[in-house]
């Protein structure tokens, strides 16, 4: 839609989201935007988040 001359605010109003959401998505990608690539990136980032577990199981009797 950007190639067709639509503004970020116009795209946002057409798809029903805030204009900053559209701006962030467009700034996040390199080259042409692809919803499939954006979803794949979001899934991979989601799988890699969080801190590693620092506690280990100890099987000793006190």
PDB file of N, H, CA, C and O in Angstrom:
ATOM      1  N   UNK A   1       0.811  -1.191   0.000  1.00  0.00           N
ATOM      2  CA  UNK A   1       0.000   0.000   0.000  1.00  0.00           C
ATOM      3  C   UNK A   1       0.858   1.260   0.000  1.00  0.00           C
ATOM      4  O   UNK A   1       0.467   2.297  -0.536  1.00  0.00           O
ATOM      5  N   UNK A   2       2.047   1.147   0.619  1.00  0.00           N
ATOM      6  H   UNK A   2       2.365   0.305   1.054  1.00  0.00           H
ATOM      7  CA  UNK A   2       2.934   2.314   0.614  1.00  0.00           C
ATOM      8  C   UNK A   2       3.382   2.629  -0.805  1.00  0.00           C
ATOM      9  O   UNK A   2       3.517   3.796  -1.173  1.00  0.00           O
ATOM     10  N   UNK A   3       3.615   1.583  -1.608  1.00  0.00           N
ATOM     11  H   UNK A   3       3.506   0.635  -1.309  1.00  0.00           H
ATOM     12  CA  UNK A   3       4.036   1.797  -2.991  1.00  0.00           C
ATOM     13  C   UNK A   3       2.949   2.499  -3.798  1.00  0.00           C
ATOM     14  O   UNK A   3       3.236   3.219  -4.755  1.00  0.00           O
ATOM     15  N   UNK A   4       1.702   2.279  -3.400  1.00  0.00           N
ATOM     16  H   UNK A   4       1.470   1.694  -2.623  1.00  0.00           H
ATOM     17  CA  UNK A   4       0.580   2.902  -4.090  1.00  0.00           C
ATOM     18  C   UNK A   4       0.330   4.327  -3.613  1.00  0.00           C
ATOM     19  O   UNK A   4      -0.572   4.996  -4.118  1.00  0.00           O
ATOM     20  N   UNK A   5       1.118   4.800  -2.646  1.00  0.00           N
ATOM     21  H   UNK A   5       1.850   4.256  -2.236  1.00  0.00           H
ATOM     22  CA  UNK A   5       1.030   6.185  -2.210  1.00  0.00           C
ATOM     23  C   UNK A   5       0.198   6.427  -0.964  1.00  0.00           C
ATOM     24  O   UNK A   5      -0.042   7.579  -0.601  1.00  0.00           O
ATOM     25  N   UNK A   6      -0.245   5.371  -0.304  1.00  0.00           N
ATOM     26  H   UNK A   6      -0.050   4.436  -0.599  1.00  0.00           H
ATOM     27  CA  UNK A   6      -1.022   5.547   0.928  1.00  0.00           C
ATOM     28  C   UNK A   6      -0.101   5.963   2.071  1.00  0.00           C
ATOM     29  O   UNK A   6       1.029   5.484   2.169  1.00  0.00           O
ATOM     30  N   UNK A   7      -0.582   6.846   2.927  1.00  0.00           N
ATOM     31  H   UNK A   7      -1.499   7.235   2.848  1.00  0.00           H
ATOM     32  CA  UNK A   7       0.194   7.254   4.092  1.00  0.00           C
ATOM     33  C   UNK A   7       0.060   6.196   5.183  1.00  0.00           C
ATOM     34  O   UNK A   7      -0.827   5.343   5.135  1.00  0.00           O
ATOM     35  N   UNK A   8       0.945   6.265   6.156  1.00  0.00           N
ATOM     36  H   UNK A   8       1.666   6.957   6.195  1.00  0.00           H
ATOM     37  CA  UNK A   8       0.908   5.335   7.278  1.00  0.00           C
ATOM     38  C   UNK A   8      -0.424   5.471   8.016  1.00  0.00           C
ATOM     39  O   UNK A   8      -1.028   4.466   8.391  1.00  0.00           O
ATOM     40  N   UNK A   9      -0.881   6.690   8.223  1.00  0.00           N
ATOM     41  H   UNK A   9      -0.390   7.507   7.918  1.00  0.00           H
ATOM     42  CA  UNK A   9      -2.146   6.914   8.925  1.00  0.00           C
ATOM     43  C   UNK A   9      -3.326   6.367   8.127  1.00  0.00           C
ATOM     44  O   UNK A   9      -4.272   5.841   8.714  1.00  0.00           O
ATOM     45  N   UNK A  10      -3.288   6.479   6.823  1.00  0.00           N
ATOM     46  H   UNK A  10      -2.520   6.906   6.346  1.00  0.00           H
ATOM     47  CA  UNK A  10      -4.382   5.963   5.990  1.00  0.00           C
ATOM     48  C   UNK A  10      -4.411   4.435   6.031  1.00  0.00           C
ATOM     49  O   UNK A  10      -5.480   3.832   6.136  1.00  0.00           O
ATOM     50  N   UNK A  11      -3.245   3.818   5.947  1.00  0.00           N
ATOM     51  H   UNK A  11      -2.377   4.308   5.862  1.00  0.00           H
ATOM     52  CA  UNK A  11      -3.169   2.353   6.029  1.00  0.00           C
ATOM     53  C   UNK A  11      -3.709   1.893   7.377  1.00  0.00           C
ATOM     54  O   UNK A  11      -4.476   0.933   7.452  1.00  0.00           O
ATOM     55  N   UNK A  12      -3.304   2.587   8.443  1.00  0.00           N
ATOM     56  H   UNK A  12      -2.682   3.367   8.381  1.00  0.00           H
ATOM     57  CA  UNK A  12      -3.758   2.223   9.782  1.00  0.00           C
ATOM     58  C   UNK A  12      -5.272   2.322   9.910  1.00  0.00           C
ATOM     59  O   UNK A  12      -5.903   1.451  10.508  1.00  0.00           O
ATOM     60  N   UNK A  13      -5.851   3.366   9.359  1.00  0.00           N
ATOM     61  H   UNK A  13      -5.338   4.074   8.873  1.00  0.00           H
ATOM     62  CA  UNK A  13      -7.309   3.505   9.450  1.00  0.00           C
ATOM     63  C   UNK A  13      -8.022   2.443   8.618  1.00  0.00           C
ATOM     64  O   UNK A  13      -9.105   1.994   8.993  1.00  0.00           O
ATOM     65  N   UNK A  14      -7.440   2.040   7.509  1.00  0.00           N
ATOM     66  H   UNK A  14      -6.560   2.404   7.204  1.00  0.00           H
ATOM     67  CA  UNK A  14      -8.049   1.015   6.670  1.00  0.00           C
ATOM     68  C   UNK A  14      -8.035  -0.369   7.328  1.00  0.00           C
ATOM     69  O   UNK A  14      -8.987  -1.136   7.188  1.00  0.00           O
ATOM     70  N   UNK A  15      -6.954  -0.682   8.046  1.00  0.00           N
ATOM     71  H   UNK A  15      -6.180  -0.059   8.160  1.00  0.00           H
ATOM     72  CA  UNK A  15      -6.874  -2.004   8.662  1.00  0.00           C
ATOM     73  C   UNK A  15      -7.297  -1.994  10.131  1.00  0.00           C
ATOM     74  O   UNK A  15      -7.368  -3.047  10.765  1.00  0.00           O
ATOM     75  N   UNK A  16      -7.573  -0.823  10.663  1.00  0.00           N
ATOM     76  H   UNK A  16      -7.515   0.032  10.147  1.00  0.00           H
ATOM     77  CA  UNK A  16      -8.134  -0.731  12.007  1.00  0.00           C
ATOM     78  C   UNK A  16      -7.142  -0.853  13.145  1.00  0.00           C
ATOM     79  O   UNK A  16      -7.464  -1.422  14.188  1.00  0.00           O
ATOM     80  N   UNK A  17      -5.939  -0.328  12.962  1.00  0.00           N
ATOM     81  H   UNK A  17      -5.677   0.134  12.115  1.00  0.00           H
ATOM     82  CA  UNK A  17      -4.942  -0.320  14.033  1.00  0.00           C
ATOM     83  C   UNK A  17      -4.395   1.093  14.191  1.00  0.00           C
ATOM     84  O   UNK A  17      -4.657   1.967  13.365  1.00  0.00           O
ATOM     85  N   UNK A  18      -3.640   1.303  15.248  1.00  0.00           N
ATOM     86  H   UNK A  18      -3.428   0.593  15.919  1.00  0.00           H
ATOM     87  CA  UNK A  18      -3.044   2.616  15.493  1.00  0.00           C
ATOM     88  C   UNK A  18      -1.935   2.874  14.474  1.00  0.00           C
ATOM     89  O   UNK A  18      -1.265   1.943  14.027  1.00  0.00           O
ATOM     90  N   UNK A  19      -1.750   4.124  14.116  1.00  0.00           N
ATOM     91  H   UNK A  19      -2.294   4.880  14.479  1.00  0.00           H
ATOM     92  CA  UNK A  19      -0.751   4.458  13.086  1.00  0.00           C
ATOM     93  C   UNK A  19       0.664   4.118  13.519  1.00  0.00           C
ATOM     94  O   UNK A  19       1.504   3.813  12.673  1.00  0.00           O
ATOM     95  N   UNK A  20       0.951   4.162  14.829  1.00  0.00           N
ATOM     96  H   UNK A  20       0.268   4.410  15.516  1.00  0.00           H
ATOM     97  CA  UNK A  20       2.300   3.823  15.279  1.00  0.00           C
ATOM     98  C   UNK A  20       2.592   2.335  15.075  1.00  0.00           C
ATOM     99  O   UNK A  20       3.743   1.959  14.855  1.00  0.00           O
ATOM    100  N   UNK A  21       1.566   1.488  15.145  1.00  0.00           N
ATOM    101  H   UNK A  21       0.631   1.793  15.324  1.00  0.00           H
ATOM    102  CA  UNK A  21       1.743   0.058  14.901  1.00  0.00           C
ATOM    103  C   UNK A  21       2.186  -0.183  13.467  1.00  0.00           C
ATOM    104  O   UNK A  21       3.102  -0.967  13.217  1.00  0.00           O
ATOM    105  N   UNK A  22       1.545   0.481  12.540  1.00  0.00           N
ATOM    106  H   UNK A  22       0.801   1.118  12.743  1.00  0.00           H
ATOM    107  CA  UNK A  22       1.908   0.353  11.124  1.00  0.00           C
ATOM    108  C   UNK A  22       3.311   0.889  10.887  1.00  0.00           C
ATOM    109  O   UNK A  22       4.104   0.273  10.175  1.00  0.00           O
ATOM    110  N   UNK A  23       3.616   2.027  11.478  1.00  0.00           N
ATOM    111  H   UNK A  23       2.972   2.527  12.056  1.00  0.00           H
ATOM    112  CA  UNK A  23       4.942   2.626  11.296  1.00  0.00           C
ATOM    113  C   UNK A  23       6.039   1.709  11.833  1.00  0.00           C
ATOM    114  O   UNK A  23       7.078   1.542  11.194  1.00  0.00           O
ATOM    115  N   UNK A  24       5.812   1.116  13.003  1.00  0.00           N
ATOM    116  H   UNK A  24       4.968   1.252  13.522  1.00  0.00           H
ATOM    117  CA  UNK A  24       6.808   0.196  13.569  1.00  0.00           C
ATOM    118  C   UNK A  24       7.016  -1.019  12.674  1.00  0.00           C
ATOM    119  O   UNK A  24       8.151  -1.431  12.434  1.00  0.00           O
ATOM    120  N   UNK A  25       5.927  -1.590  12.183  1.00  0.00           N
ATOM    121  H   UNK A  25       5.005  -1.256  12.378  1.00  0.00           H
ATOM    122  CA  UNK A  25       6.043  -2.768  11.314  1.00  0.00           C
ATOM    123  C   UNK A  25       6.802  -2.433  10.036  1.00  0.00           C
ATOM    124  O   UNK A  25       7.638  -3.218   9.589  1.00  0.00           O
ATOM    125  N   UNK A  26       6.525  -1.292   9.453  1.00  0.00           N
ATOM    126  H   UNK A  26       5.845  -0.654   9.816  1.00  0.00           H
ATOM    127  CA  UNK A  26       7.205  -0.910   8.212  1.00  0.00           C
ATOM    128  C   UNK A  26       8.677  -0.604   8.456  1.00  0.00           C
ATOM    129  O   UNK A  26       9.518  -0.874   7.597  1.00  0.00           O
ATOM    130  N   UNK A  27       8.996  -0.044   9.622  1.00  0.00           N
ATOM    131  H   UNK A  27       8.313   0.175  10.319  1.00  0.00           H
ATOM    132  CA  UNK A  27      10.393   0.246   9.942  1.00  0.00           C
ATOM    133  C   UNK A  27      11.162  -1.009  10.324  1.00  0.00           C
ATOM    134  O   UNK A  27      12.383  -1.061  10.172  1.00  0.00           O
ATOM    135  N   UNK A  28      10.467  -2.005  10.812  1.00  0.00           N
ATOM    136  H   UNK A  28       9.476  -1.963  10.936  1.00  0.00           H
ATOM    137  CA  UNK A  28      11.097  -3.233  11.287  1.00  0.00           C
ATOM    138  C   UNK A  28      11.636  -4.087  10.138  1.00  0.00           C
ATOM    139  O   UNK A  28      12.637  -4.782  10.314  1.00  0.00           O
ATOM    140  N   UNK A  29      11.011  -4.053   8.995  1.00  0.00           N
ATOM    141  H   UNK A  29      10.198  -3.488   8.852  1.00  0.00           H
ATOM    142  CA  UNK A  29      11.391  -4.926   7.886  1.00  0.00           C
ATOM    143  C   UNK A  29      12.396  -4.242   6.967  1.00  0.00           C
ATOM    144  O   UNK A  29      12.475  -3.016   6.886  1.00  0.00           O
ATOM    145  N   UNK A  30      13.148  -5.076   6.287  1.00  0.00           N
ATOM    146  H   UNK A  30      13.083  -6.071   6.353  1.00  0.00           H
ATOM    147  CA  UNK A  30      14.080  -4.578   5.274  1.00  0.00           C
ATOM    148  C   UNK A  30      13.481  -4.890   3.914  1.00  0.00           C
ATOM    149  O   UNK A  30      13.097  -6.029   3.653  1.00  0.00           O
ATOM    150  N   UNK A  31      13.400  -3.917   3.069  1.00  0.00           N
ATOM    151  H   UNK A  31      13.712  -2.991   3.281  1.00  0.00           H
ATOM    152  CA  UNK A  31      12.827  -4.138   1.747  1.00  0.00           C
ATOM    153  C   UNK A  31      11.317  -4.123   1.785  1.00  0.00           C
ATOM    154  O   UNK A  31      10.713  -3.359   2.538  1.00  0.00           O
ATOM    155  N   UNK A  32      10.710  -4.967   0.972  1.00  0.00           N
ATOM    156  H   UNK A  32      11.201  -5.587   0.361  1.00  0.00           H
ATOM    157  CA  UNK A  32       9.256  -5.012   0.869  1.00  0.00           C
ATOM    158  C   UNK A  32       8.652  -5.784   2.040  1.00  0.00           C
ATOM    159  O   UNK A  32       9.170  -6.828   2.437  1.00  0.00           O
ATOM    160  N   UNK A  33       7.553  -5.264   2.589  1.00  0.00           N
ATOM    161  H   UNK A  33       7.133  -4.416   2.266  1.00  0.00           H
ATOM    162  CA  UNK A  33       6.893  -5.888   3.732  1.00  0.00           C
ATOM    163  C   UNK A  33       6.185  -7.167   3.327  1.00  0.00           C
ATOM    164  O   UNK A  33       5.533  -7.225   2.285  1.00  0.00           O
ATOM    165  N   UNK A  34       6.319  -8.186   4.154  1.00  0.00           N
ATOM    166  H   UNK A  34       6.849  -8.138   5.001  1.00  0.00           H
ATOM    167  CA  UNK A  34       5.627  -9.447   3.953  1.00  0.00           C
ATOM    168  C   UNK A  34       5.053  -9.893   5.294  1.00  0.00           C
ATOM    169  O   UNK A  34       5.797 -10.070   6.258  1.00  0.00           O
ATOM    170  N   UNK A  35       3.752 -10.072   5.360  1.00  0.00           N
ATOM    171  H   UNK A  35       3.148  -9.928   4.576  1.00  0.00           H
ATOM    172  CA  UNK A  35       3.114 -10.489   6.602  1.00  0.00           C
ATOM    173  C   UNK A  35       3.597 -11.866   7.028  1.00  0.00           C
ATOM    174  O   UNK A  35       3.734 -12.130   8.223  1.00  0.00           O
ATOM    175  N   UNK A  36       3.855 -12.743   6.074  1.00  0.00           N
ATOM    176  H   UNK A  36       3.744 -12.529   5.103  1.00  0.00           H
ATOM    177  CA  UNK A  36       4.324 -14.092   6.389  1.00  0.00           C
ATOM    178  C   UNK A  36       5.709 -14.038   7.024  1.00  0.00           C
ATOM    179  O   UNK A  36       5.960 -14.710   8.025  1.00  0.00           O
ATOM    180  N   UNK A  37       6.607 -13.245   6.452  1.00  0.00           N
ATOM    181  H   UNK A  37       6.404 -12.699   5.639  1.00  0.00           H
ATOM    182  CA  UNK A  37       7.948 -13.113   7.021  1.00  0.00           C
ATOM    183  C   UNK A  37       7.895 -12.447   8.393  1.00  0.00           C
ATOM    184  O   UNK A  37       8.645 -12.823   9.294  1.00  0.00           O
ATOM    185  N   UNK A  38       7.021 -11.467   8.556  1.00  0.00           N
ATOM    186  H   UNK A  38       6.412 -11.161   7.825  1.00  0.00           H
ATOM    187  CA  UNK A  38       6.879 -10.786   9.846  1.00  0.00           C
ATOM    188  C   UNK A  38       6.384 -11.756  10.911  1.00  0.00           C
ATOM    189  O   UNK A  38       6.858 -11.717  12.046  1.00  0.00           O
ATOM    190  N   UNK A  39       5.437 -12.625  10.565  1.00  0.00           N
ATOM    191  H   UNK A  39       5.052 -12.657   9.643  1.00  0.00           H
ATOM    192  CA  UNK A  39       4.927 -13.610  11.507  1.00  0.00           C
ATOM    193  C   UNK A  39       5.989 -14.635  11.873  1.00  0.00           C
ATOM    194  O   UNK A  39       6.107 -15.013  13.039  1.00  0.00           O
ATOM    195  N   UNK A  40       6.761 -15.089  10.896  1.00  0.00           N
ATOM    196  H   UNK A  40       6.664 -14.782   9.949  1.00  0.00           H
ATOM    197  CA  UNK A  40       7.832 -16.044  11.159  1.00  0.00           C
ATOM    198  C   UNK A  40       8.882 -15.436  12.093  1.00  0.00           C
ATOM    199  O   UNK A  40       9.379 -16.112  12.993  1.00  0.00           O
ATOM    200  N   UNK A  41       9.217 -14.168  11.880  1.00  0.00           N
ATOM    201  H   UNK A  41       8.814 -13.618  11.148  1.00  0.00           H
ATOM    202  CA  UNK A  41      10.176 -13.483  12.734  1.00  0.00           C
ATOM    203  C   UNK A  41       9.632 -13.349  14.152  1.00  0.00           C
ATOM    204  O   UNK A  41      10.370 -13.540  15.118  1.00  0.00           O
ATOM    205  N   UNK A  42       8.356 -13.023  14.287  1.00  0.00           N
ATOM    206  H   UNK A  42       7.756 -12.867  13.502  1.00  0.00           H
ATOM    207  CA  UNK A  42       7.741 -12.895  15.608  1.00  0.00           C
ATOM    208  C   UNK A  42       7.741 -14.221  16.349  1.00  0.00           C
ATOM    209  O   UNK A  42       7.996 -14.255  17.553  1.00  0.00           O
ATOM    210  N   UNK A  43       7.460 -15.311  15.650  1.00  0.00           N
ATOM    211  H   UNK A  43       7.254 -15.284  14.672  1.00  0.00           H
ATOM    212  CA  UNK A  43       7.451 -16.637  16.273  1.00  0.00           C
ATOM    213  C   UNK A  43       8.856 -17.022  16.730  1.00  0.00           C
ATOM    214  O   UNK A  43       9.029 -17.542  17.833  1.00  0.00           O
ATOM    215  N   UNK A  44       9.854 -16.771  15.895  1.00  0.00           N
ATOM    216  H   UNK A  44       9.714 -16.349  15.000  1.00  0.00           H
ATOM    217  CA  UNK A  44      11.219 -17.146  16.277  1.00  0.00           C
ATOM    218  C   UNK A  44      11.713 -16.305  17.444  1.00  0.00           C
ATOM    219  O   UNK A  44      12.422 -16.815  18.311  1.00  0.00           O
ATOM    220  N   UNK A  45      11.352 -15.022  17.482  1.00  0.00           N
ATOM    221  H   UNK A  45      10.776 -14.607  16.777  1.00  0.00           H
ATOM    222  CA  UNK A  45      11.745 -14.180  18.608  1.00  0.00           C
ATOM    223  C   UNK A  45      11.034 -14.619  19.881  1.00  0.00           C
ATOM    224  O   UNK A  45      11.623 -14.587  20.962  1.00  0.00           O
ATOM    225  N   UNK A  46       9.792 -15.021  19.763  1.00  0.00           N
ATOM    226  H   UNK A  46       9.314 -15.047  18.885  1.00  0.00           H
ATOM    227  CA  UNK A  46       9.025 -15.470  20.917  1.00  0.00           C
ATOM    228  C   UNK A  46       9.612 -16.746  21.497  1.00  0.00           C
ATOM    229  O   UNK A  46       9.640 -16.918  22.716  1.00  0.00           O
ATOM    230  N   UNK A  47      10.075 -17.632  20.645  1.00  0.00           N
ATOM    231  H   UNK A  47      10.052 -17.492  19.655  1.00  0.00           H
ATOM    232  CA  UNK A  47      10.647 -18.897  21.105  1.00  0.00           C
ATOM    233  C   UNK A  47      11.979 -18.684  21.800  1.00  0.00           C
ATOM    234  O   UNK A  47      12.367 -19.492  22.645  1.00  0.00           O
ATOM    235  N   UNK A  48      12.686 -17.615  21.464  1.00  0.00           N
ATOM    236  H   UNK A  48      12.371 -16.959  20.779  1.00  0.00           H
ATOM    237  CA  UNK A  48      14.024 -17.380  22.008  1.00  0.00           C
ATOM    238  C   UNK A  48      14.038 -16.430  23.197  1.00  0.00           C
ATOM    239  O   UNK A  48      15.113 -16.114  23.707  1.00  0.00           O
ATOM    240  N   UNK A  49      12.890 -15.971  23.648  1.00  0.00           N
ATOM    241  H   UNK A  49      12.017 -16.228  23.234  1.00  0.00           H
ATOM    242  CA  UNK A  49      12.896 -14.995  24.740  1.00  0.00           C
ATOM    243  C   UNK A  49      12.918 -15.684  26.091  1.00  0.00           C
ATOM    244  O   UNK A  49      12.679 -16.887  26.200  1.00  0.00           O
ATOM    245  N   UNK A  50      13.203 -14.916  27.093  1.00  0.00           N
ATOM    246  H   UNK A  50      13.397 -13.939  27.004  1.00  0.00           H
ATOM    247  CA  UNK A  50      13.246 -15.436  28.448  1.00  0.00           C
ATOM    248  C   UNK A  50      14.661 -15.726  28.893  1.00  0.00           C
ATOM    249  O   UNK A  50      15.566 -15.897  28.076  1.00  0.00           O
ATOM    250  N   UNK A  51      14.841 -15.779  30.212  1.00  0.00           N
ATOM    251  H   UNK A  51      14.106 -15.640  30.876  1.00  0.00           H
ATOM    252  CA  UNK A  51      16.174 -16.065  30.721  1.00  0.00           C
ATOM    253  C   UNK A  51      16.292 -17.561  31.005  1.00  0.00           C
ATOM    254  O   UNK A  51      15.297 -18.217  31.313  1.00  0.00           O
ATOM    255  N   UNK A  52      17.485 -18.087  30.902  1.00  0.00           N
ATOM    256  H   UNK A  52      18.293 -17.554  30.652  1.00  0.00           H
ATOM    257  CA  UNK A  52      17.670 -19.516  31.142  1.00  0.00           C
ATOM    258  C   UNK A  52      17.426 -19.856  32.614  1.00  0.00           C
ATOM    259  O   UNK A  52      17.609 -19.012  33.491  1.00  0.00           O
ATOM    260  N   UNK A  53      17.018 -21.076  32.872  1.00  0.00           N
ATOM    261  H   UNK A  53      16.868 -21.762  32.159  1.00  0.00           H
ATOM    262  CA  UNK A  53      16.763 -21.538  34.229  1.00  0.00           C
ATOM    263  C   UNK A  53      18.098 -21.729  34.942  1.00  0.00           C
ATOM    264  O   UNK A  53      19.003 -22.375  34.414  1.00  0.00           O
ATOM    265  N   UNK A  54      18.216 -21.169  36.136  1.00  0.00           N
ATOM    266  H   UNK A  54      17.480 -20.644  36.565  1.00  0.00           H
ATOM    267  CA  UNK A  54      19.480 -21.228  36.866  1.00  0.00           C
ATOM    268  C   UNK A  54      19.481 -22.306  37.947  1.00  0.00           C
ATOM    269  O   UNK A  54      20.543 -22.695  38.434  1.00  0.00           O
ATOM    270  N   UNK A  55      18.302 -22.789  38.320  1.00  0.00           N
ATOM    271  H   UNK A  55      17.440 -22.473  37.924  1.00  0.00           H
ATOM    272  CA  UNK A  55      18.212 -23.793  39.360  1.00  0.00           C
ATOM    273  C   UNK A  55      18.275 -25.182  38.744  1.00  0.00           C
ATOM    274  O   UNK A  55      17.763 -25.413  37.649  1.00  0.00           O
ATOM    275  N   UNK A  56      18.901 -26.090  39.451  1.00  0.00           N
ATOM    276  H   UNK A  56      19.318 -25.902  40.340  1.00  0.00           H
ATOM    277  CA  UNK A  56      18.959 -27.478  38.995  1.00  0.00           C
ATOM    278  C   UNK A  56      18.344 -28.375  40.049  1.00  0.00           C
ATOM    279  O   UNK A  56      18.267 -27.999  41.218  1.00  0.00           O
ATOM    280  N   UNK A  57      17.915 -29.535  39.654  1.00  0.00           N
ATOM    281  H   UNK A  57      17.978 -29.840  38.704  1.00  0.00           H
ATOM    282  CA  UNK A  57      17.314 -30.491  40.563  1.00  0.00           C
ATOM    283  C   UNK A  57      18.402 -31.220  41.334  1.00  0.00           C
ATOM    284  O   UNK A  57      19.360 -31.723  40.747  1.00  0.00           O
ATOM    285  N   UNK A  58      18.253 -31.275  42.627  1.00  0.00           N
ATOM    286  H   UNK A  58      17.475 -30.867  43.104  1.00  0.00           H
ATOM    287  CA  UNK A  58      19.208 -31.977  43.480  1.00  0.00           C
ATOM    288  C   UNK A  58      18.513 -33.152  44.117  1.00  0.00           C
ATOM    289  O   UNK A  58      17.517 -32.962  44.815  1.00  0.00           O
ATOM    290  N   UNK A  59      18.991 -34.346  43.910  1.00  0.00           N
ATOM    291  H   UNK A  59      19.800 -34.500  43.343  1.00  0.00           H
ATOM    292  CA  UNK A  59      18.356 -35.559  44.396  1.00  0.00           C
ATOM    293  C   UNK A  59      19.097 -36.111  45.615  1.00  0.00           C
ATOM    294  O   UNK A  59      19.413 -37.300  45.664  1.00  0.00           O
ATOM    295  N   UNK A  60      19.368 -35.264  46.581  1.00  0.00           N
ATOM    296  H   UNK A  60      19.111 -34.299  46.541  1.00  0.00           H
ATOM    297  CA  UNK A  60      20.045 -35.738  47.790  1.00  0.00           C
ATOM    298  C   UNK A  60      19.115 -35.621  48.989  1.00  0.00           C
ATOM    299  O   UNK A  60      18.260 -34.737  49.033  1.00  0.00           O
ATOM    300  N   UNK A  61      19.278 -36.495  49.940  1.00  0.00           N
ATOM    301  H   UNK A  61      19.972 -37.214  49.904  1.00  0.00           H
ATOM    302  CA  UNK A  61      18.445 -36.481  51.151  1.00  0.00           C
ATOM    303  C   UNK A  61      19.162 -35.674  52.235  1.00  0.00           C
ATOM    304  O   UNK A  61      20.385 -35.736  52.363  1.00  0.00           O
ATOM    305  N   UNK A  62      18.394 -34.928  52.999  1.00  0.00           N
ATOM    306  H   UNK A  62      17.401 -34.877  52.895  1.00  0.00           H
ATOM    307  CA  UNK A  62      18.977 -34.141  54.084  1.00  0.00           C
ATOM    308  C   UNK A  62      18.744 -34.791  55.394  1.00  0.00           C
ATOM    309  O   UNK A  62      19.166 -34.269  56.426  1.00  0.00           O
TER     310      UNK A  62
END
